[in-house]
Amino acid sequence: MTVGTIGILLLVFSTSVQAKSTKRPIEDWAGEGTIGWADPVSGLVIHPHAVEWDMENLPFNFAYWENKTVWECEYKGFIQERVIDEEHTLITIHINVREVPFMIFSFAEGYIYDPPIYYGMMKYRFQCRMLFNTESLYNILETSGKIPSLFMIFGAAIGFWPYPEEPLPEITYMHFVGQGYITEGGEGTVKVNQIGIFDPDIGDFVWPVESVIIE
């Protein structure tokens, strides 16, 4: 994490301390179900919520896997909404989810072409901060009633599909931590800890913590 990143994050948080903060039900978020977390050291990628994999719809079959959504699992959480200034609102997702299926792949270029090596069940805690243009955010909420998922935002950023209201929000921080057990493909306990912080100097995320391990 660079000094510039730390400064921006501290500015966002110090400004938001004095700003108006409210809570929304977690159901106001579109949720996740297709985001994967990779560890280049262990060589593993875990896809929480993924149930079935097939060879159809390549090369984007990760978008078409059968998934058990957040709302089909045991969950609890809330959304923190904080007005930063006249133009921006910081949305923070706080959620804990249990009884979540997962698939684990071997990390390699084009790994989604190969079948998963493990299936299992897990629980996790997820926190994410997203900086929205306030007018755009409320236009989306008025239309759909849902804060967009990370999958929608990241997909729009790389041109997979249009985003409903410009400008795109800035995802500034993500923390996914969980544990579970393998049910198919072997035996063992799976532990995941992933922290992503957006660095505006490079226009991408840095990952001070990035682990997917099997014990």
C-alpha positions in Angstrom: 0.0 0.0 0.0 1.5 3.3 -1.0 1.6 6.5 1.0 -0.8 8.1 -1.5 -3.3 5.3 -0.9 -3.0 5.6 2.9 -3.6 9.4 2.6 -6.7 9.0 0.4 -8.2 6.3 2.7 -7.5 8.4 5.8 -9.1 11.4 4.1 -12.2 9.4 3.2 -12.5 8.0 6.7 -11.7 11.2 8.6 -14.1 13.2 6.5 -16.8 10.5 7.0 -16.5 10.6 10.8 -18.2 14.0 10.8 -20.7 13.1 8.0 -24.2 11.7 8.3 -24.3 8.0 8.6 -27.3 5.7 8.2 -27.9 2.0 8.0 -29.7 0.0 5.3 -30.8 -3.6 5.4 -28.3 -5.9 3.8 -31.1 -7.0 1.4 -30.7 -3.6 -0.4 -27.4 -5.0 -1.8 -27.5 -7.1 -5.0 -25.1 -9.6 -3.4 -22.3 -11.8 -4.7 -22.1 -15.3 -6.1 -19.4 -15.4 -8.8 -16.4 -13.6 -7.3 -13.2 -15.7 -7.0 -10.3 -15.3 -4.7 -6.8 -16.4 -5.8 -3.6 -17.1 -4.0 -0.5 -17.2 -6.3 1.6 -18.7 -3.6 -0.6 -21.8 -2.9 -1.7 -21.9 -6.5 -5.4 -22.1 -5.5 -8.5 -20.1 -6.5 -11.7 -20.4 -4.4 -15.1 -19.5 -5.7 -17.6 -19.3 -2.9 -21.3 -20.0 -3.7 -20.3 -22.0 -6.8 -22.2 -25.3 -7.0 -21.7 -26.8 -10.5 -19.2 -26.2 -13.2 -19.5 -27.1 -16.9 -17.7 -26.5 -20.2 -20.5 -24.5 -21.8 -20.3 -20.8 -22.5 -16.5 -20.7 -22.6 -14.5 -18.6 -22.2 -16.9 -16.8 -19.7 -18.4 -19.9 -18.1 -17.6 -18.5 -14.6 -20.5 -16.2 -15.2 -22.8 -19.1 -15.9 -21.9 -21.6 -13.2 -24.8 -22.8 -11.0 -24.6 -20.8 -7.8 -26.3 -20.8 -4.5 -26.7 -17.1 -3.8 -26.1 -15.2 -0.6 -29.9 -15.0 0.0 -30.2 -18.8 -0.2 -27.7 -19.3 2.5 -27.8 -18.4 6.2 -26.7 -14.7 6.4 -26.8 -11.6 8.5 -25.4 -8.1 8.0 -26.1 -4.5 7.2 -25.2 -1.7 4.8 -23.6 1.5 6.2 -24.4 4.6 4.1 -22.3 7.7 4.8 -22.5 11.0 3.0 -19.0 12.2 2.3 -19.6 15.5 0.6 -22.2 17.1 -1.8 -21.4 14.7 -4.5 -20.2 11.4 -2.9 -21.7 8.7 -0.7 -19.6 5.9 0.9 -21.3 2.5 1.0 -19.9 -0.2 3.3 -21.1 -3.7 3.1 -20.9 -5.8 6.3 -22.1 -9.4 5.9 -21.5 -12.8 7.5 -22.7 -15.9 5.5 -22.8 -19.6 6.6 -23.5 -22.9 4.8 -21.9 -21.7 1.6 -20.8 -24.2 -1.1 -17.5 -23.5 -2.8 -15.3 -24.8 -5.6 -11.5 -24.7 -5.7 -9.4 -24.6 -8.9 -5.7 -24.9 -9.5 -4.4 -21.4 -10.2 -3.0 -21.1 -13.8 -3.6 -19.0 -16.9 -7.0 -20.0 -18.2 -7.8 -22.0 -15.1 -11.6 -21.7 -15.8 -11.1 -24.1 -18.7 -10.2 -26.9 -16.3 -12.7 -28.5 -13.8 -12.5 -27.8 -10.1 -10.2 -29.9 -7.9 -12.2 -29.6 -4.7 -15.8 -28.9 -3.6 -16.8 -28.0 -0.1 -18.8 -25.9 2.4 -17.7 -22.8 4.2 -18.6 -19.7 6.2 -17.2 -16.3 5.7 -17.2 -12.6 6.6 -17.0 -9.9 4.0 -16.6 -6.2 4.1 -16.4 -3.9 1.1 -16.3 -0.1 0.7 -17.6 1.6 -2.4 -17.5 5.3 -3.2 -20.6 6.3 -5.2 -21.6 9.5 -7.0 -24.7 10.2 -4.8 -27.0 11.2 -7.7 -26.0 8.0 -9.6 -26.5 5.9 -6.6 -30.0 7.1 -5.9 -31.0 6.9 -9.5 -30.1 3.2 -9.4 -31.8 2.6 -6.1 -35.0 4.3 -7.4 -35.0 2.0 -10.5 -33.8 -1.3 -9.1 -33.9 -0.9 -5.3 -30.5 -2.6 -5.1 -26.9 -1.4 -4.6 -25.0 -3.1 -7.5 -22.8 -6.1 -6.8 -19.0 -6.2 -7.2 -19.5 -8.5 -10.1 -21.7 -6.0 -11.9 -19.3 -3.1 -11.2 -16.1 -5.0 -12.2 -17.8 -6.4 -15.3 -18.9 -3.0 -16.4 -15.4 -1.6 -15.8 -13.9 -4.1 -18.3 -16.7 -3.7 -20.8 -18.7 -7.0 -20.2 -22.0 -5.1 -19.9 -23.2 -1.5 -19.5 -23.4 0.1 -16.0 -26.9 1.5 -15.3 -25.8 5.0 -14.3 -22.5 6.8 -14.9 -20.0 7.3 -13.3 -18.9 3.9 -12.0 -18.4 3.7 -8.3 -14.9 3.4 -6.9 -14.3 0.2 -4.9 -11.7 1.2 -2.3 -11.4 -1.7 0.0 -12.4 -5.4 0.3 -11.8 -8.0 3.0 -12.9 -11.6 2.6 -12.1 -14.0 5.4 -13.5 -17.5 5.9 -13.0 -21.1 6.6 -14.6 -24.4 5.6 -14.0 -28.1 4.8 -13.7 -30.2 1.6 -16.5 -32.5 0.8 -15.3 -33.8 -2.6 -11.9 -34.3 -4.2 -10.0 -34.9 -0.9 -9.9 -34.0 2.7 -8.9 -30.9 4.6 -9.8 -27.6 6.1 -9.8 -24.5 3.8 -8.8 -21.1 5.1 -9.2 -17.9 3.1 -8.0 -14.4 4.0 -8.0 -11.7 1.2 -7.5 -8.0 1.6 -7.7 -5.7 -1.5 -6.9 -2.0 -1.4 -7.3 0.3 -4.4 -4.1 2.2 -5.2 -4.9 5.3 -7.4 -1.2 5.6 -8.3 -1.3 2.4 -10.3 -5.1 2.4 -11.0 -5.5 -1.1 -9.6 -5.7 -3.1 -6.3 -2.8 -4.1 -4.1 -3.1 -7.2 -2.0 -1.2 -7.1 1.3 -3.0 -10.3 2.3 -3.9 -12.9 -0.3 -4.1 -16.5 1.0 -6.1 -19.6 0.1 -4.7 -22.6 1.9 -5.7 -26.2 2.7 -4.6 -27.8 5.9 
